[in-house]
Amino acid sequence: MNAPHPHPAPGLALHGSPVSAAQSDALRNPASTPGAGLLSGSLRSISQDVPSPLFHAKRLSPPLVQLHVLWLCAAAFGAFVPLTPWLPWWLSALSALVLVWRGFLLWRRIKLPPAWVINLLAVFGAAGVSAHYHTLLGKDAGVALLALFLALKLFETKTARDAYAVVFLGYFLVLSQFFYNQSIPAALAAVATVLVLTATLVVLNRAQTKPAAALRVSAIMMAQALPFMLVLFVLFPRIAGPLWGVPQDSGRSTSGLSDSMTLGSISQLSLSDAIAFRARFNNGMPPRDAFYWRGPVLTEFDGHTWRIARPSIGTALPYATKGSAFSYEVTLEPHQQSWLFALELPGNLPAGSVIGSDYELFARRPVRERMRYAVISYPGTRGGSDESSRVLSAALALPREANPRARALGAELRAGHNNAPAIAAAMLVRYRNEPFTYTLAPPPLGRNDIDDFLFSTRRGFCEHFAASFVFVMRAAGVPARLVTGYQGGEINPVDGYLEVRQLDAHAWAEVWIRGEGWRRIDPTAAIAPDRVEQNLAAALPAGDPLPMLMRGDHPWLRAARYRLDAMVNGWNQWVLGYDARRQRDLLQSLGMRSPDWQAMGALLMICSGLLMLGLTAWSLRHWQRADPVQRQWRRFQRKLARRGIESRSWEGPQDYAKRVTSALPHHANEIGAIEALYETLRYRADQPADALRKFKELIAGFTP
């Protein structure tokens, strides 16, 4: 018995044409077949069209059509736009111009420019990036180059392989925007762009897919990936540092408070309602008059500007705490400076912090990303009862020739009162009795600004009252210093966090009293007590400028702001702020006693495996339910099975129909029509509009 010679199976098609038994013989022995030369030439032609692994990759990649390029332009535009605020303006303009140019050429069906034009633009853009950033390496320069090259890549995208490169570059560019902005709108923009990029991949694989259908498939794929993303986010071991591993390394201070202050600087800051930090109390709220959030302490004065002195830094509290304690957690927004804010006076040092000799808290490095720290404060504590002579001398220093009338006032108070508390009380009485006005719009001052404020304009904000008070105290021989920070805050009724905004920025004074230490005195409270007891809006005169959300005539707007702030805070706390500590706390609350890398890795693999099994089962069930043709064909098979004609797993529809016809010859016409419609619906691209309906009707009416 001769061994079977391998040959194409019946039904095998070359370029869509079935290979008959005679053609199979001709393939084995072309010389013995009539017309062998013609057949041999045809086979050579076929073999030239069949892809070979030896061919170049571009020969294997199908060309793009206009629809593909249109989707690629839309995807590139979506990936590029969110980056424009952080790119050089000329690079944004150049990239946008290139994208518009590519879209115009596509619309008018104009031939693409020669390669040398694109290469010239690439060289010009790279040179500009190098000149702007002084390097071609690093985060900013790299993102700028990627944005430019993505736009230019569209001019040499001619095959599917090139299109995939554009899409994957777009995915990477979407991730790069989180280097600069990690807010909820940025995340929504990234999701929308990923939706379009994934829909572009769908269209590249299904050329006739309508836009709505492509977006629907993309949305389903993203929804299927969502459980895996959540499992990875919750269980993947966290590392110290910001969310994307690259801290914000540029930008101006967002807290507004700096290491210096001139009269009028805080009043400008109070026009902003941006969040400075949030606090959540664990054991009840302190009284309203204790909401003094201590920040930079300004001791040095040159006659015009107050500056922070170079304090000595320690890792232990320079005072003994006493009184009631309040425990809370602060979520501080990045402000590019080193100081932290806490209620006076803190009773512990947050992790990674130190304390200055003026009782300010400092982080060990500038706060360039959002930071959370726990504090316990003791409002009844006063420090400095045994203050050093060096600190007291600095708190008495005044420039030689500045504000002579304020100097004379200090000497007058000193002559009329015999102790520091009496001198301070007399100055506060002066603020109350004379026509001073608390306002966000103080008039400009001259060279001797404190004299001008005390004796001429008498209109000022908190820094005017605090600075003038400290100056007069020093002139009277009382050690005093200027403290800046925030006063007050507002409870968000939605999430219960105390929100401290830029408009809560404040300045107050500290005077040193022998035997007692440093005592806080807030001259603003003498002029506008509502500022301390309520808020800024309640203390200002009618007509003063205020942020819109702080005005009392927009209650619905304030309610909307509360909800938005709570949503942003939740995002910051549980997404951007999901660090190793919060992950450990969450897993412990779920029952993991000591979560470590091994335990989290094992749980991650188990959850991912279960999700994969569930998604596979859902996909199979959904596929079976969503295929009406296959469902009707199985109904046809079940009817025949009741007559004893079982289908065989290896049997194709034609062979199955032939066997059924042999068993039921009187139903030959019905069986043939059902089998023909099944092949049409399963394998033909150009299906008649009513084929599925006829198929269902034939099977419903079939009774073997």
C-alpha positions as MATLAB code, in Angstrom:
seq = 'MNAPHPHPAPGLALHGSPVSAAQSDALRNPASTPGAGLLSGSLRSISQDVPSPLFHAKRLSPPLVQLHVLWLCAAAFGAFVPLTPWLPWWLSALSALVLVWRGFLLWRRIKLPPAWVINLLAVFGAAGVSAHYHTLLGKDAGVALLALFLALKLFETKTARDAYAVVFLGYFLVLSQFFYNQSIPAALAAVATVLVLTATLVVLNRAQTKPAAALRVSAIMMAQALPFMLVLFVLFPRIAGPLWGVPQDSGRSTSGLSDSMTLGSISQLSLSDAIAFRARFNNGMPPRDAFYWRGPVLTEFDGHTWRIARPSIGTALPYATKGSAFSYEVTLEPHQQSWLFALELPGNLPAGSVIGSDYELFARRPVRERMRYAVISYPGTRGGSDESSRVLSAALALPREANPRARALGAELRAGHNNAPAIAAAMLVRYRNEPFTYTLAPPPLGRNDIDDFLFSTRRGFCEHFAASFVFVMRAAGVPARLVTGYQGGEINPVDGYLEVRQLDAHAWAEVWIRGEGWRRIDPTAAIAPDRVEQNLAAALPAGDPLPMLMRGDHPWLRAARYRLDAMVNGWNQWVLGYDARRQRDLLQSLGMRSPDWQAMGALLMICSGLLMLGLTAWSLRHWQRADPVQRQWRRFQRKLARRGIESRSWEGPQDYAKRVTSALPHHANEIGAIEALYETLRYRADQPADALRKFKELIAGFTP';
ca = [
       0.000    0.000    0.000;
       1.472    3.237   -1.103;
       1.948    5.993    1.470;
      -0.512    8.817    0.982;
       0.987   11.746   -0.848;
       0.248   15.047    0.848;
      -2.060   17.288   -1.114;
      -4.475   20.118   -0.420;
      -7.620   19.001    1.313;
     -10.917   19.268   -0.559;
     -12.265   22.756   -0.304;
      -8.817   24.421    0.048;
      -8.831   27.726   -1.786;
      -6.025   29.599   -3.486;
      -7.024   33.249   -3.955;
     -10.641   32.265   -3.418;
     -10.772   29.400   -6.011;
     -11.376   25.817   -4.805;
      -8.668   23.335   -5.747;
     -10.152   20.297   -7.459;
      -8.704   16.785   -7.426;
      -7.419   17.270  -10.990;
      -5.682   20.479  -10.030;
      -4.233   18.675   -7.027;
      -2.719   16.079   -9.343;
      -1.392   18.845  -11.530;
       0.257   20.410   -8.538;
       2.015   17.111   -7.793;
       3.073   16.466  -11.420;
       2.552   19.511  -13.630;
       4.488   18.077  -16.586;
       2.038   15.164  -17.008;
      -0.991   17.365  -17.249;
      -2.351   18.990  -20.429;
      -1.702   22.711  -20.349;
       1.105   22.157  -17.892;
       2.984   25.240  -19.074;
       0.004   27.480  -18.582;
      -0.748   25.993  -15.164;
       2.887   26.248  -14.153;
       2.915   29.921  -15.114;
      -0.276   30.512  -13.154;
       1.247   28.874  -10.117;
       4.329   31.057  -10.423;
       2.072   34.103  -10.529;
       0.225   32.908   -7.435;
       3.444   32.216   -5.592;
       4.604   35.748   -6.271;
       1.463   37.111   -4.604;
       1.647   34.870   -1.552;
       3.520   36.659    1.267;
       6.854   35.189    2.226;
       8.752   35.666    5.475;
      11.735   36.717    3.395;
       9.912   39.709    1.984;
      10.439   43.128    3.539;
       7.980   44.046    6.294;
       6.488   46.854    4.194;
       5.534   44.314    1.485;
       3.543   42.422    4.121;
       1.762   45.475    5.561;
      -1.393   46.505    3.669;
      -1.681   50.106    2.475;
      -3.867   52.592    4.309;
      -7.066   54.091    2.971;
      -8.388   57.591    3.557;
     -10.545   56.480    6.491;
      -7.491   55.110    8.307;
      -5.571   58.371    7.961;
      -8.574   60.363    9.142;
      -8.747   58.315   12.346;
      -4.997   58.649   12.846;
      -5.220   62.448   12.557;
      -8.035   62.540   15.117;
      -6.079   60.307   17.516;
      -2.902   62.382   17.152;
      -4.835   65.583   17.739;
      -6.394   64.156   20.917;
      -2.986   63.083   22.252;
      -1.362   66.427   21.417;
      -3.887   69.004   22.687;
      -3.637   68.302   26.474;
       0.135   68.931   26.312;
      -0.020   72.366   24.700;
      -0.041   74.353   28.001;
       3.355   72.857   28.904;
       5.035   73.018   25.503;
       6.815   76.086   24.099;
       4.309   78.195   22.230;
       6.217   77.978   18.963;
       6.362   74.171   19.190;
       2.629   73.964   19.889;
       1.977   76.218   16.905;
       4.301   74.206   14.657;
       2.780   70.851   15.658;
      -0.762   72.171   15.252;
       0.129   73.602   11.844;
       1.573   70.257   10.762;
      -1.588   68.419   11.855;
      -3.838   70.901   10.055;
      -1.646   70.632    6.952;
      -1.943   66.833    6.976;
      -5.707   67.068    7.352;
      -5.954   69.542    4.462;
      -3.925   67.291    2.168;
      -6.180   64.379    3.091;
      -9.331   66.397    2.480;
      -8.221   67.706   -0.921;
      -6.490   64.421   -1.838;
      -3.229   66.231   -2.555;
       0.002   64.311   -2.849;
       2.186   64.262    0.256;
       5.289   66.496    0.281;
       8.694   64.924   -0.420;
      10.614   63.336    2.420;
      13.229   66.102    2.551;
      10.574   68.638    3.616;
       9.520   66.496    6.586;
      13.147   65.825    7.498;
      13.858   69.555    7.419;
      10.932   70.241    9.764;
      12.151   67.518   12.114;
      15.665   68.997   12.208;
      14.290   72.502   12.718;
      12.023   71.319   15.555;
      14.805   69.355   17.267;
      17.125   72.362   17.056;
      14.437   74.579   18.559;
      13.821   72.136   21.407;
      17.551   71.946   22.099;
      17.825   75.741   22.158;
      14.768   76.126   24.394;
      15.638   73.468   26.979;
      19.438   73.545   26.461;
      19.323   69.767   25.993;
      17.602   67.022   24.044;
      17.432   64.775   27.103;
      15.131   64.789   30.091;
      11.396   64.884   30.653;
      10.439   68.238   29.124;
      12.641   68.019   26.052;
      11.630   64.400   25.464;
       7.911   65.147   25.622;
       8.331   68.128   23.288;
      10.158   66.004   20.715;
       7.546   63.241   20.925;
       4.730   65.728   20.325;
       6.482   67.095   17.243;
       7.456   63.689   15.861;
       3.911   62.373   16.299;
       2.611   65.121   14.025;
       5.393   64.618   11.467;
       4.975   60.828   11.477;
       1.579   61.216    9.812;
       3.331   62.404    6.641;
       5.175   59.112    6.194;
       2.371   56.835    7.352;
       1.372   54.769    4.336;
       0.934   51.219    5.631;
      -0.749   49.543    8.582;
       2.632   49.008   10.223;
       3.265   52.774   10.199;
      -0.241   53.369   11.565;
       0.381   51.079   14.526;
       3.533   53.058   15.312;
       1.475   56.288   15.365;
      -1.142   54.759   17.662;
       1.415   53.384   20.116;
       3.249   56.716   20.127;
      -0.094   58.341   20.901;
      -0.605   56.023   23.891;
       2.798   57.020   25.234;
       2.079   60.702   24.729;
      -1.184   60.349   26.673;
       0.787   59.028   29.640;
       3.281   61.885   29.411;
       0.622   64.504   30.186;
       0.454   63.141   33.751;
       3.976   64.441   34.279;
       2.405   67.893   34.378;
      -1.234   67.535   35.381;
      -2.895   64.759   37.392;
      -6.288   66.364   37.952;
      -9.681   64.809   37.217;
     -10.121   66.790   33.951;
      -6.696   65.576   32.807;
      -7.688   61.979   33.561;
     -10.977   62.378   31.664;
      -9.116   63.842   28.695;
      -6.718   60.883   28.775;
      -9.616   58.400   28.841;
     -11.242   60.119   25.859;
      -7.975   60.043   23.913;
      -7.364   56.371   24.712;
     -10.914   55.663   23.520;
     -10.137   57.256   20.151;
      -6.727   55.577   19.885;
      -8.226   52.159   20.569;
     -11.045   52.831   18.100;
      -8.347   53.630   15.553;
      -6.880   50.163   16.096;
     -10.355   48.706   15.542;
     -10.729   50.577   12.255;
      -7.258   49.485   11.121;
      -8.393   45.879   11.486;
     -11.931   46.419   10.166;
     -11.746   48.908    7.349;
     -15.511   49.289    6.895;
     -16.320   49.837   10.574;
     -18.536   52.860   11.174;
     -17.293   55.455   13.704;
     -20.018   54.672   16.250;
     -19.340   50.938   16.035;
     -15.575   51.448   16.367;
     -16.021   53.632   19.437;
     -18.418   51.084   20.907;
     -15.913   48.250   20.492;
     -13.209   50.466   21.985;
     -15.403   51.295   24.981;
     -16.156   47.586   25.552;
     -12.450   46.740   25.477;
     -11.681   49.516   27.966;
     -14.528   48.359   30.222;
     -13.123   44.828   30.146;
      -9.717   46.176   31.160;
     -11.151   48.235   34.039;
     -11.317   45.398   36.640;
      -7.674   44.489   35.924;
      -6.686   48.133   36.298;
      -8.438   48.368   39.677;
      -6.832   45.158   40.949;
      -3.382   46.321   39.868;
      -3.936   49.762   41.371;
      -5.033   48.411   44.753;
      -2.641   45.468   45.106;
       0.508   46.369   43.217;
       3.133   47.294   45.845;
       3.539   51.055   46.092;
       6.852   52.848   46.132;
       7.692   56.125   47.813;
       7.368   59.213   45.658;
       4.760   60.835   43.426;
       2.284   58.849   41.332;
       4.379   58.801   38.154;
       7.802   58.761   39.832;
       8.738   62.218   38.521;
       8.083   65.107   40.932;
       7.089   68.524   39.723;
      10.449   70.149   39.260;
       9.348   73.574   38.167;
       6.670   76.131   38.773;
       6.096   79.022   41.094;
       4.831   78.785   44.629;
       1.144   78.034   44.823;
       0.723   78.800   48.527;
       1.498   82.477   48.001;
       3.434   82.741   51.262;
       7.146   83.220   50.882;
      10.156   83.998   53.044;
       9.537   87.747   52.691;
       6.594   90.127   52.909;
       5.881   93.706   51.971;
       2.754   95.637   52.872;
       0.057   94.621   50.380;
       1.409   91.190   49.396;
      -1.050   89.149   51.477;
      -4.015   91.278   50.424;
      -3.241   90.328   46.812;
      -3.036   86.673   47.771;
      -6.454   86.842   49.453;
      -8.120   87.459   46.101;
      -7.595   83.771   45.291;
      -9.898   81.008   46.539;
      -7.536   78.164   45.587;
      -7.023   75.444   48.198;
      -3.853   75.810   50.277;
      -4.390   72.671   52.362;
      -7.095   70.518   53.940;
      -7.315   69.158   57.468;
      -9.330   66.323   58.985;
      -9.669   66.280   62.787;
      -9.781   63.010   64.658;
     -10.977   64.007   68.143;
     -13.156   67.061   67.756;
     -12.588   70.587   66.483;
     -10.709   73.283   68.426;
     -12.478   76.602   69.088;
     -12.682   79.047   66.225;
     -10.203   81.501   67.756;
      -7.549   78.742   67.832;
      -7.435   78.337   64.049;
      -4.050   79.983   63.557;
      -2.034   77.875   61.111;
       1.566   78.846   61.751;
       3.854   79.334   58.768;
       6.978   81.441   58.101;
       8.046   83.720   60.958;
       9.525   87.012   59.729;
      12.014   88.590   62.068;
      14.337   90.720   59.934;
      13.152   94.132   58.695;
      15.063   96.502   56.417;
      12.573   99.387   56.523;
      10.414   98.072   53.684;
      10.507   94.249   53.550;
      10.110   91.689   56.309;
      12.158   88.517   55.900;
      12.567   85.178   57.584;
      15.749   84.905   59.631;
      17.985   81.904   59.296;
      16.619   79.785   62.157;
      18.433   77.037   63.950;
      16.895   73.670   63.099;
      16.188   70.882   65.568;
      14.570   67.473   65.738;
      13.072   67.988   69.215;
      10.414   70.447   70.383;
      12.007   73.557   71.966;
       9.094   73.944   74.400;
       6.936   71.837   76.729;
       3.340   71.201   75.665;
       0.357   71.723   77.928;
      -3.408   71.953   77.740;
      -5.868   70.217   75.447;
      -4.586   68.277   72.428;
      -6.164   68.132   68.977;
      -5.162   65.411   66.528;
      -5.579   65.937   62.803;
      -4.138   65.125   59.389;
      -3.119   67.824   56.915;
      -3.141   67.366   53.138;
      -0.866   70.125   51.872;
      -0.915   71.253   48.257;
       2.499   71.655   46.586;
       3.956   75.124   47.106;
       7.646   74.702   46.180;
       8.779   75.807   49.659;
       9.922   73.838   52.711;
       7.605   74.970   55.466;
       4.607   73.032   56.713;
       1.504   74.430   58.371;
       0.142   73.400   61.758;
      -2.060   74.895   64.461;
      -0.100   76.734   67.106;
       1.709   75.038   68.680;
       2.492   71.553   67.340;
       3.206   68.850   69.905;
       4.952   66.452   67.538;
       7.135   66.527   64.448;
       5.504   64.922   61.391;
       7.544   62.229   59.652;
      10.401   63.755   57.673;
      10.135   67.201   59.261;
      12.172   69.421   61.592;
      11.318   72.459   63.709;
      12.932   75.892   63.680;
      13.895   78.045   66.602;
      10.880   80.265   65.794;
       8.588   77.198   66.071;
       7.948   76.761   62.331;
       7.742   73.261   60.906;
       9.962   72.518   57.906;
      10.004   69.573   55.509;
      13.467   68.270   54.722;
      12.984   69.180   51.081;
      10.685   71.565   49.193;
       7.069   70.417   48.937;
       6.780   69.764   45.206;
       3.979   67.233   45.336;
       0.890   66.872   47.481;
       1.874   65.852   51.009;
      -0.026   64.322   53.929;
       1.190   64.477   57.517;
      -0.299   63.894   60.952;
      -0.016   66.520   63.718;
      -1.108   66.873   67.340;
      -1.410   70.522   68.428;
      -1.732   72.130   71.856;
      -3.320   75.595   71.495;
      -2.613   76.389   75.160;
       1.152   75.990   74.789;
       3.504   78.959   74.833;
       7.203   78.715   74.195;
      10.201   80.902   74.865;
       9.958   81.549   78.597;
      13.742   81.185   78.710;
      14.407   82.631   75.251;
      18.016   83.231   74.262;
      19.464   86.730   74.126;
      20.314   86.244   70.448;
      16.652   85.657   69.527;
      15.474   88.579   71.681;
      18.034   90.928   70.136;
      16.849   89.973   66.645;
      13.250   90.642   67.747;
      14.209   94.222   68.773;
      16.208   95.221   65.692;
      15.012   98.191   63.615;
      16.608  100.035   60.697;
      18.194  103.306   61.692;
      16.287  105.793   59.568;
      12.834  104.474   58.793;
       9.343  105.476   59.954;
      10.332  108.199   62.482;
       6.746  108.895   63.570;
       6.164  105.213   64.413;
       9.417  105.278   66.405;
       8.191  108.276   68.345;
       4.881  106.509   69.008;
       6.773  103.525   70.447;
       8.806  105.767   72.722;
       5.611  107.499   73.862;
       3.963  104.177   74.735;
       7.089  103.063   76.537;
       7.098  106.212   78.643;
       3.411  105.853   79.537;
       3.384  102.154   80.509;
       5.734  100.094   82.583;
       5.400   96.582   81.097;
       5.022   94.802   77.792;
       1.357   93.704   78.178;
       0.303   97.271   78.967;
       2.202   98.672   75.969;
       0.596   96.092   73.645;
      -2.875   96.788   75.068;
      -2.423  100.528   74.557;
      -1.524  100.021   70.909;
      -4.599   97.849   70.347;
      -6.764  100.559   71.926;
      -5.287  103.026   69.448;
      -6.351  100.779   66.540;
      -9.890  100.568   67.926;
     -10.361  104.236   68.731;
      -8.919  105.810   65.626;
     -10.584  105.539   62.179;
      -8.700  102.505   60.887;
     -10.393  100.420   58.175;
      -9.829   96.753   57.352;
      -9.870   96.397   53.557;
      -8.572   94.266   50.705;
      -7.924   97.391   48.634;
      -5.479   99.527   50.654;
      -4.083  102.660   49.013;
      -0.427  102.784   47.943;
       2.140  103.814   50.531;
       5.330  105.857   50.350;
       8.894  105.166   51.424;
       8.009  105.228   55.137;
       5.120  102.864   54.623;
       4.357  102.177   58.289;
       4.206  105.908   59.054;
       1.928  106.444   56.059;
      -0.400  103.672   57.214;
      -0.529  104.666   60.906;
      -0.909  108.406   60.444;
      -2.276  109.021   56.934;
      -4.209  106.343   55.032;
      -5.264  104.142   58.002;
      -6.663  101.637   55.514;
      -5.012   98.262   55.326;
      -5.161   94.486   55.416;
      -3.879   92.118   58.095;
      -0.200   92.593   57.185;
      -0.534   96.368   57.618;
      -1.829   96.030   61.173;
       0.556   93.221   62.155;
       3.660   94.881   60.671;
       2.901   98.280   62.170;
       2.181   96.677   65.557;
       5.497   94.770   65.556;
       7.411   97.917   64.528;
       5.886  100.022   67.314;
       6.486   97.259   69.875;
      10.166   97.108   68.948;
      10.393  100.899   69.091;
       8.927  100.641   72.611;
      11.578   98.100   73.608;
       9.301   95.036   73.498;
      10.684   92.036   71.538;
       8.209   91.245   68.758;
       8.108   89.351   65.486;
       5.754   88.906   62.545;
       4.107   85.518   61.926;
       2.516   84.616   58.613;
       0.275   81.678   57.839;
      -3.457   81.097   57.562;
      -6.318   81.898   59.896;
      -9.606   80.030   59.913;
     -10.903   77.656   57.281;
     -14.277   76.301   56.255;
     -15.774   72.872   56.871;
     -16.947   71.179   53.680;
     -20.295   69.612   54.660;
     -19.956   66.967   51.945;
     -16.798   65.204   53.172;
     -16.158   66.849   56.570;
     -12.698   68.227   55.717;
     -11.649   71.696   56.846;
     -10.636   73.601   53.700;
      -8.073   76.362   54.118;
      -7.795   78.574   51.052;
      -5.418   81.230   49.832;
      -7.905   83.890   50.885;
      -7.404   82.689   54.474;
      -3.765   83.882   54.364;
      -3.090   85.998   57.412;
      -0.394   87.814   59.391;
      -0.289   88.352   63.133;
       2.237   89.341   65.791;
       4.045   87.705   68.682;
       5.458   89.669   71.604;
       7.796   88.313   74.241;
       6.715   88.777   77.850;
       9.149   88.076   80.663;
       8.184   84.990   82.659;
       5.574   83.957   80.106;
       7.313   83.659   76.738;
       5.866   84.436   73.312;
       2.245   85.570   73.289;
       0.167   85.758   70.099;
      -1.479   89.123   69.515;
      -3.604   89.634   66.401;
      -4.135   93.367   65.779;
      -6.644   92.522   63.022;
      -8.993   91.124   65.679;
      -9.035   94.564   67.321;
     -10.203   96.194   64.073;
     -12.286   93.435   62.473;
     -13.176   90.724   65.021;
     -15.435   89.030   62.466;
     -12.282   88.074   60.541;
     -11.306   85.701   63.355;
     -14.766   84.723   64.582;
     -16.329   84.090   61.141;
     -14.386   84.551   57.912;
     -12.859   87.096   55.566;
     -16.105   87.930   53.765;
     -17.844   88.856   57.036;
     -15.074   91.278   58.027;
     -14.636   93.262   54.816;
     -16.641   96.400   54.070;
     -19.280   96.282   51.359;
     -17.834   96.783   47.903;
     -14.449   95.187   48.555;
     -13.450   92.639   45.910;
     -13.969   88.981   46.793;
     -13.728   85.735   44.831;
     -17.155   84.903   43.401;
     -17.473   81.665   45.359;
     -17.041   83.558   48.666;
     -19.913   85.946   48.071;
     -23.053   85.306   50.043;
     -25.402   85.992   47.128;
     -24.550   82.713   45.357;
     -25.602   79.884   47.740;
     -26.203   77.431   44.894;
     -22.710   78.129   43.583;
     -21.222   77.488   47.015;
     -23.115   74.181   47.246;
     -21.749   73.151   43.850;
     -18.252   74.140   44.960;
     -18.568   71.968   48.068;
     -19.416   68.922   45.956;
     -16.667   69.619   43.456;
     -14.098   70.162   46.213;
     -15.140   66.919   47.917;
     -14.780   65.029   44.638;
     -11.346   66.542   44.007;
     -10.303   65.763   47.569;
     -11.401   62.141   47.183;
      -9.375   61.906   43.975;
      -6.341   63.400   45.708;
      -6.657   61.177   48.778;
      -7.424   57.822   47.151;
      -5.895   58.035   43.686;
      -3.010   60.490   43.673;
      -2.377   60.007   47.391;
      -2.647   56.212   47.396;
       0.803   55.608   48.799;
       2.360   52.699   50.698;
       0.854   53.783   54.023;
      -2.667   54.180   52.672;
      -2.343   50.862   50.813;
      -1.268   49.124   54.011;
      -4.161   50.651   55.963;
      -6.665   49.624   53.294;
      -5.422   46.028   53.089;
      -5.386   45.721   56.862;
      -8.986   46.922   56.976;
      -9.801   44.155   54.457;
      -8.320   41.478   56.717;
      -4.637   41.250   55.727;
      -2.794   41.441   59.043;
       0.670   42.184   57.693;
       0.554   42.960   53.966;
       3.959   42.558   52.335;
       5.262   42.143   48.782;
       4.811   38.369   48.795;
       1.248   38.446   50.132;
       0.175   41.251   47.804;
       1.827   39.536   44.820;
       0.038   36.255   45.536;
      -3.309   38.015   45.992;
      -2.682   39.997   42.813;
      -2.119   36.812   40.794;
      -5.197   35.110   42.280;
      -7.476   38.091   41.600;
      -6.113   38.516   38.071;
      -6.612   34.816   37.338;
     -10.186   34.883   38.607;
     -10.909   37.987   36.554;
      -9.449   36.334   33.462;
     -11.592   33.230   33.962;
     -14.692   35.316   34.546;
     -14.049   37.512   31.529;
     -13.399   34.459   29.336;
     -16.641   32.807   30.476;
     -18.560   36.021   29.882;
     -17.024   36.440   26.432;
     -17.910   32.892   25.368;
     -21.445   33.194   26.669;
     -21.836   36.603   25.099;
     -20.489   35.306   21.766;
     -22.925   32.412   21.735;
     -25.798   34.680   22.673;
     -24.866   37.361   20.184;
     -24.567   35.029   17.107;
     -28.130   34.564   15.780;
     -26.947   32.577   12.777;
     -25.204   29.948   14.879;
     -28.135   29.847   17.273;
     -30.580   29.101   14.441;
     -28.260   26.479   12.964;
     -28.123   24.685   16.319;
     -31.908   24.802   16.475;
     -31.962   23.093   13.083;
     -29.534   20.434   14.383;
     -31.646   19.817   17.494;
     -34.749   19.161   15.368;
     -32.846   16.569   13.350;
     -31.363   15.035   16.516;
     -34.896   14.232   17.669;
     -35.204   12.073   14.497;
     -31.986   10.294   15.394;
     -29.696   12.240   13.056;
     -26.955   13.558   15.328;
     -24.415   16.121   14.110;
     -20.743   15.160   14.198;
     -18.109   17.561   15.535;
     -15.763   17.099   12.567;
     -18.519   17.479    9.962;
     -18.838   20.618    7.845;
     -22.227   22.041    6.822;
     -22.111   20.633    3.279;
     -21.306   17.080    4.392;
     -23.854   17.314    7.174;
     -26.565   18.476    4.724;
     -25.724   15.628    2.323;
     -26.076   13.035    5.095;
     -29.360   14.532    6.298;
     -30.715   14.619    2.731;
     -29.854   10.936    2.295;
     -31.827   10.115    5.447;
     -34.730   12.481    4.635;
     -34.919   12.661    0.819;
     -38.440   14.156    0.878;
     -37.007   17.238    2.651;
     -34.103   17.703    0.226;
     -35.231   21.121   -1.039;
     -35.729   22.543    2.464;
     -32.423   21.164    3.723;
     -30.548   22.479    0.689;
     -32.061   25.958    1.086;
     -31.229   26.065    4.810;
     -27.628   24.941    4.200;
     -27.142   27.465    1.367;
     -28.417   30.358    3.508;
     -26.206   29.247    6.406;
     -23.093   29.383    4.189;
     -24.161   32.772    2.850;
     -24.655   34.228    6.308;
     -21.451   32.741    7.698;
     -18.971   33.255    4.865;
     -20.155   35.861    2.356;
     -19.290   39.522    2.858;
     -22.097   40.863    0.612;
     -25.118   39.305    2.273;
     -28.688   39.959    1.105;
     -30.579   42.216    3.481;
     -33.328   39.678    4.226;
     -31.110   36.545    4.362;
     -31.266   36.192    8.159;
     -35.036   36.590    8.196;
     -35.515   33.907    5.545;
     -33.066   31.659    7.390;
     -35.095   31.946   10.603;
     -38.388   31.330    8.763;
     -37.108   28.199    7.000;
     -35.818   26.651   10.236;
     -38.988   27.620   12.150;
     -41.149   25.923    9.508;
     -38.924   22.873    9.115;
     -40.502   19.692   10.571;
     -38.501   16.538    9.848;
];
